Amino acid sequence: MVPFRGTFDHTLDAKNRLTVPARYRATLAEGVVLAMPVDLKPCVGVWRPEDYERYTQRALAELPPLSSQLTELERFLYGSSHDADLDAAGRIMVPGFLGEHAGLAKEVVVVGVGDRLELWDRSGWNEHRPALLGGVAEITRRVDHPE
């Protein structure tokens, strides 16, 4: 499977549907899971179902079976996600609760993030981008100069 990469400017239509970038339609043809990210950034993650299942299993694996933290994380991961299919035109419907979390308006940015795509409101992405770049610079600085 080819990782999701790249950044694409797109729009949501009046029914909150996003046209998936053409290069990823075949990869997502079997369906998608749309979900709120664990870091609560204002975006919507779009996974292939099997990738979302791996993601959730990794996230839950380290917690004890009877832990209240496990229950809360399960509640978040499964309750904040939504199964969807691409329609005949290669579009996915973004559920209202996820669109509201991300502040999605008409203009969106689709960002490839390896095992998933992220949907950002264009202005939210433009606001986040300097922090992202600064964070990457800080991480690489620490690699070169450990404290």
Secondary structure, DSSP 8 states (H G I E B T S, - for coil): ---B--EEEEEB-TTSEEE--HHHHTTTTT-EEEE--TT--SEEEEE-HHHHHHHHHHHHHTS-TT-HHHHHHHHHHHHTEEEE---TTSEEE--HHHHHHHT--SEEEEEE-BSEEEEEEHHHHHHHHHHHHHHHHHHHHHHHS--
